[in-house]
Amino acid sequence: MALALNDSVLTENFGPSEGSALRIKQVAMVVLGIAVLAIAAKIKIPMWPVPITMGTFAVLTIGAAYGPRLGFATIFGYMIIGALGFDVFAGSSAESNGLTYMMGGTGGYLVGYVLATLALGWAARAGWDRSVLLMAAAMLIGNVLIYLPGLAWLGTLYGWDQPILAWGLTPFLIGDALKLGLAALLVPGLWKLFGSARQ
C-alpha cells in the first residue's frame, strides 16, 4: 500500500488550526508529549519474564497521534532533556543519566525511538491510524525500528559473541506484543470518539 501522505492526524482534529493559536497549541502538545514520555518511561508493570515499561507504548502512540513533524519535535525535545542529565529514561537515575547513560546499552534503542516516531507519524499521515489492522502493522514496523538499532548497538558495544538477543529482544517480546495491541486499539478508537471521518 502506497503512502499518500495527505490525511490529517489525530491532534490536528481539535483546537486551533491556523495562526498564532496553532503555534501555541503545537508548543503545548510538544511539552505535554515530553512529559508523557518521561512519565511513561518510569511506569513498570509486573510481567514475566521482565516488567513492562510503558516508554515504547508512549513513543508509538505519540508518533501516531502527532504525525511526523510534531512527533519528531517531541521525541527530539525528550532526547535533549535526557542528554542534559534529567532523569527521563526508563533506566536512568540520579547517578546514571545524561550523555553517559545515552551512550550505554540503551543508546541504540533511543535512536530507534526517533525512527519509530517518524514511521508512526508517516503511517498516521497516510491514514493507517484509523484502522486497527493497519495501526497494528504500523506499530509492528515501529517496534522493528526500535529493536534494529538497539540490538546493533548492543552487539557493537559488548561484542557479537555475547547473547545479544537474550539481553535485548526475547525477554521483551510478550510485553511489546501487549503494548502493540493496546496502541493499535487506542488510536483508531480515539478517531471514532472524535467522530472524524476519513476525507
C-alpha positions as CSV (number, residue, x, y, z in Angstrom):
1,M,0.0,0.0,0.0
2,A,1.5,3.3,-1.1
3,L,1.8,6.0,1.5
4,A,-0.1,9.0,0.1
5,L,0.7,11.5,2.9
6,N,-2.4,13.6,2.8
7,D,-4.6,12.6,5.7
8,S,-4.8,14.6,8.9
9,V,-3.5,13.2,12.1
10,L,-5.4,12.9,15.4
11,T,-4.1,16.1,17.1
12,E,-5.0,18.2,14.0
13,N,-8.7,17.5,14.6
14,F,-9.2,19.6,17.7
15,G,-8.2,23.0,18.8
16,P,-6.9,25.9,16.6
17,S,-5.8,25.1,13.0
18,E,-4.0,28.3,12.0
19,G,-2.2,31.3,13.1
20,S,-0.5,32.0,16.4
21,A,-3.1,30.0,18.3
22,L,-2.0,26.9,16.3
23,R,1.7,27.6,17.2
24,I,0.7,27.9,20.9
25,K,-1.2,24.6,20.6
26,Q,1.8,22.9,19.0
27,V,4.2,24.0,21.7
28,A,1.7,22.8,24.4
29,M,1.5,19.5,22.6
30,V,5.2,19.1,22.5
31,V,5.6,19.9,26.2
32,L,2.8,17.6,27.1
33,G,4.3,14.8,24.9
34,I,7.7,15.1,26.5
35,A,6.0,14.9,30.0
36,V,4.1,11.8,28.9
37,L,7.2,10.2,27.6
38,A,9.1,10.9,30.8
39,I,6.3,9.6,33.0
40,A,5.6,6.5,30.8
41,A,9.3,5.6,30.9
42,K,9.1,5.2,34.7
43,I,6.0,3.1,34.7
44,K,6.8,-0.5,35.3
45,I,4.1,-3.2,35.3
46,P,5.0,-6.6,36.8
47,M,5.2,-9.2,34.0
48,W,7.0,-12.4,33.1
49,P,9.9,-12.6,32.2
50,V,10.6,-8.9,32.7
51,P,8.4,-5.9,33.9
52,I,6.7,-4.0,31.1
53,T,7.8,-0.4,30.8
54,M,5.4,1.9,29.0
55,G,8.0,4.0,27.2
56,T,7.7,2.3,23.9
57,F,3.9,2.5,24.1
58,A,4.1,6.3,24.6
59,V,6.6,6.6,21.8
60,L,4.5,4.8,19.3
61,T,1.2,6.3,20.3
62,I,2.6,9.9,20.3
63,G,4.1,9.2,16.8
64,A,0.7,8.1,15.5
65,A,-1.3,10.9,17.2
66,Y,1.1,13.8,16.4
67,G,2.3,13.0,12.9
68,P,5.9,13.1,11.7
69,R,6.8,16.7,12.3
70,L,5.2,17.3,15.7
71,G,6.2,13.8,16.7
72,F,9.8,14.4,15.8
73,A,9.9,17.7,17.7
74,T,8.5,15.9,20.7
75,I,10.9,13.0,20.7
76,F,13.9,15.3,19.9
77,G,13.0,17.5,22.8
78,Y,12.7,14.5,25.0
79,M,16.2,13.4,23.9
80,I,17.7,16.8,24.6
81,I,16.2,16.9,28.1
82,G,17.7,13.4,28.7
83,A,21.1,14.5,27.3
84,L,21.1,17.4,29.7
85,G,21.0,15.0,32.6
86,F,17.4,14.9,33.6
87,D,16.1,11.5,34.8
88,V,13.6,10.9,32.0
89,F,14.6,7.5,30.6
90,A,13.4,4.0,31.9
91,G,16.8,3.0,33.3
92,S,18.3,6.4,34.1
93,S,18.7,7.6,37.6
94,A,20.3,10.4,39.6
95,E,23.6,8.6,39.4
96,S,23.3,7.4,35.7
97,N,22.0,9.9,33.3
98,G,22.8,12.3,30.5
99,L,25.0,11.5,27.6
100,T,26.9,8.8,29.6
101,Y,23.7,6.9,30.0
102,M,22.6,7.5,26.5
103,M,25.8,6.1,25.1
104,G,25.4,2.9,27.2
105,G,23.4,-0.2,26.4
106,T,20.1,1.6,25.7
107,G,21.7,4.1,23.2
108,G,20.6,2.2,20.1
109,Y,17.0,1.9,21.4
110,L,16.9,5.6,21.9
111,V,17.8,6.1,18.3
112,G,15.1,3.6,17.5
113,Y,12.6,5.7,19.4
114,V,13.3,8.6,16.9
115,L,12.9,6.3,13.9
116,A,9.7,4.7,15.2
117,T,8.2,8.1,16.0
118,L,8.8,9.2,12.4
119,A,7.5,6.0,11.0
120,L,4.3,6.1,13.0
121,G,3.8,9.7,12.1
122,W,4.1,9.0,8.4
123,A,1.8,6.0,8.7
124,A,-0.8,8.2,10.5
125,R,-0.4,10.8,7.8
126,A,-1.3,8.1,5.3
127,G,-4.5,7.2,7.3
128,W,-3.3,3.9,8.8
129,D,-4.2,5.3,12.3
130,R,-7.9,4.8,11.6
131,S,-7.8,1.1,11.0
132,V,-6.9,-1.4,13.8
133,L,-5.2,-3.8,11.4
134,L,-3.2,-1.1,9.7
135,M,-2.3,0.5,13.0
136,A,-1.1,-2.8,14.3
137,A,1.1,-3.2,11.2
138,A,2.5,0.3,11.7
139,M,3.1,-0.5,15.4
140,L,5.0,-3.7,14.4
141,I,7.1,-1.7,12.0
142,G,7.8,0.8,14.8
143,N,8.9,-1.9,17.1
144,V,11.2,-3.3,14.5
145,L,12.7,0.1,14.0
146,I,13.3,0.3,17.8
147,Y,14.9,-3.1,18.0
148,L,17.2,-3.0,15.0
149,P,19.5,-0.1,16.1
150,G,19.1,-1.3,19.7
151,L,20.4,-4.8,19.0
152,A,23.1,-3.4,16.6
153,W,24.3,-1.1,19.3
154,L,24.4,-3.8,21.9
155,G,26.4,-6.0,19.6
156,T,28.8,-3.2,18.8
157,L,29.2,-2.2,22.4
158,Y,29.6,-5.6,24.1
159,G,30.6,-7.9,21.2
160,W,28.6,-10.2,18.9
161,D,29.9,-13.2,20.9
162,Q,27.5,-12.2,23.7
163,P,23.9,-13.3,24.0
164,I,22.6,-10.1,22.4
165,L,19.1,-11.5,21.6
166,A,18.7,-12.8,25.1
167,W,19.7,-9.5,26.5
168,G,17.8,-7.1,24.2
169,L,15.0,-8.9,22.4
170,T,13.4,-12.1,23.6
171,P,12.6,-11.0,27.2
172,F,10.6,-8.1,26.0
173,L,8.5,-9.7,23.2
174,I,5.5,-10.6,25.3
175,G,5.2,-7.2,26.8
176,D,5.7,-5.4,23.5
177,A,3.0,-7.6,21.9
178,L,0.6,-6.5,24.6
179,K,1.5,-2.8,24.2
180,L,1.3,-3.1,20.4
181,G,-2.2,-4.5,20.7
182,L,-3.3,-1.8,23.1
183,A,-1.9,1.0,21.0
184,A,-3.5,-0.5,17.8
185,L,-6.9,-0.3,19.5
186,L,-6.4,3.0,21.2
187,V,-5.6,5.3,18.3
188,P,-8.4,4.1,15.9
189,G,-10.8,4.2,18.9
190,L,-9.9,7.8,19.6
191,W,-10.7,8.6,15.9
192,K,-14.2,7.1,16.4
193,L,-14.6,9.0,19.7
194,F,-13.8,12.3,17.9
195,G,-16.1,11.3,15.1
196,S,-13.7,12.4,12.3
197,A,-14.3,10.6,9.1
198,R,-11.6,9.9,6.5
199,Q,-11.5,12.6,3.9
